[in-house]
Amino acid sequence: MVLALAILGAFGTLVYIIVNPKVGEPFTELYILGLEGKTIHYPLELVASEETSLTVGIINQERETASYQVEVRIGGEKNNEVGPIVLEHGQRWEREISFVPQVPGENQKVEFLLYKNGEAEPCFQPIHLWVNVTE
């Protein structure tokens, strides 16, 4: 009798888990791809006043439609901006975004910031590269 109740309880728990799966937390993916469309071989040696491009990708896993804006900063200064980019849940956006370093110098931080739904602060930590810029 106890064994039958244990089996019935386990079966009931299994049915409940299948019918009501645990839903994970909503999130957005942001990534940059290098020169070959992979997460390697980023341009690290740049020339001042020459345009450089990287592929930026966004995947909406928010379980709702969201509007995004991508901002590129070099040395803390805004260099380019793309958006609004409206994505449905599960939709992916991938485009080349260009930027032009203006000031020569070593170890300059190029940041890619993602803003969601017009918020004043980025939705998470920016992705960044350290580059050397020559004249």
C-alpha positions in Angstrom: 0.0 0.0 0.0 2.8 2.4 0.9 4.6 1.5 -2.3 1.5 2.2 -4.4 1.1 5.6 -2.7 4.8 6.5 -3.3 4.5 5.6 -7.0 1.3 7.5 -7.3 2.9 10.6 -5.6 5.9 10.4 -7.9 3.7 10.1 -11.0 1.6 13.1 -9.8 4.8 15.2 -9.3 6.1 14.3 -12.7 2.8 15.3 -14.3 2.8 18.6 -12.4 6.4 19.4 -13.6 5.5 18.6 -17.2 2.4 20.7 -17.2 3.9 23.7 -15.2 7.6 23.9 -16.3 9.8 26.4 -14.4 10.3 29.5 -16.5 13.7 31.1 -16.4 14.5 34.7 -15.9 14.1 37.0 -19.0 17.3 38.4 -20.5 18.8 40.0 -23.5 22.0 38.7 -25.3 24.6 41.2 -26.6 27.7 40.1 -28.5 30.3 41.4 -30.9 32.0 39.4 -33.6 35.5 40.0 -35.0 36.7 40.3 -38.6 35.9 36.7 -39.6 32.4 36.8 -38.0 33.6 34.9 -34.9 34.4 35.8 -31.4 38.1 36.1 -32.2 40.4 38.2 -34.3 39.0 41.6 -33.2 40.8 44.6 -34.7 43.2 45.8 -32.0 45.5 48.1 -34.0 43.5 51.0 -35.4 44.4 54.2 -37.3 43.1 57.6 -36.1 40.3 59.0 -38.3 39.8 55.7 -40.2 36.5 53.9 -39.9 36.5 50.4 -38.3 33.5 48.1 -38.2 32.5 45.2 -36.0 29.4 43.0 -36.1 27.1 43.6 -33.1 24.3 41.1 -32.3 21.3 41.3 -30.0 19.0 38.4 -29.1 15.8 39.2 -27.3 14.9 36.6 -24.6 12.7 39.0 -22.6 9.4 37.1 -23.4 8.0 40.4 -24.8 8.8 42.9 -27.5 11.6 45.2 -26.6 13.3 48.3 -28.2 17.1 48.5 -28.1 19.7 51.1 -28.8 23.4 50.4 -29.2 26.0 53.1 -28.3 29.7 52.9 -29.1 32.1 54.9 -26.9 35.8 55.3 -27.3 37.7 56.6 -24.2 34.3 57.3 -22.5 33.1 59.6 -25.4 30.1 58.7 -27.6 31.3 57.8 -31.1 28.3 56.2 -32.7 24.7 55.1 -32.0 22.3 52.7 -33.7 18.6 52.3 -32.9 15.9 52.0 -32.2 16.0 48.3 -32.9 12.7 46.6 -32.1 12.8 42.9 -31.5 10.1 40.3 -30.7 10.8 37.6 -28.2 13.4 35.2 -29.6 14.3 37.5 -32.5 17.9 38.1 -33.4 19.4 41.3 -34.9 23.0 41.3 -36.3 24.6 44.2 -38.2 28.0 45.9 -38.7 28.4 49.0 -36.6 31.2 51.4 -37.5 33.2 53.7 -35.3 36.1 56.1 -35.9 38.8 56.6 -33.3 39.9 60.2 -33.3 42.8 60.4 -30.8 46.0 58.3 -31.1 47.0 56.4 -28.0 47.6 53.0 -26.5 45.1 50.9 -24.5 42.0 52.9 -25.5 38.7 51.3 -24.4 36.0 50.8 -27.1 32.7 50.1 -25.4 29.4 48.7 -26.8 26.5 49.7 -24.5 23.0 48.4 -24.9 20.0 50.4 -23.8 16.5 48.8 -23.5 13.1 50.5 -23.9 14.6 54.0 -23.7 16.1 53.6 -20.3 18.8 56.1 -19.3 21.2 53.4 -18.0 22.6 50.5 -20.0 20.7 47.2 -19.3 24.0 45.5 -18.3 27.7 45.9 -18.3 29.1 47.1 -21.6 31.2 44.8 -23.8 34.6 46.3 -24.5 37.8 46.0 -26.4 41.2 47.5 -25.7 42.8 49.0 -28.8 45.9 50.9 -29.8 45.3 53.8 -32.1 48.1 55.2 -34.3 48.2 58.4 -36.4 
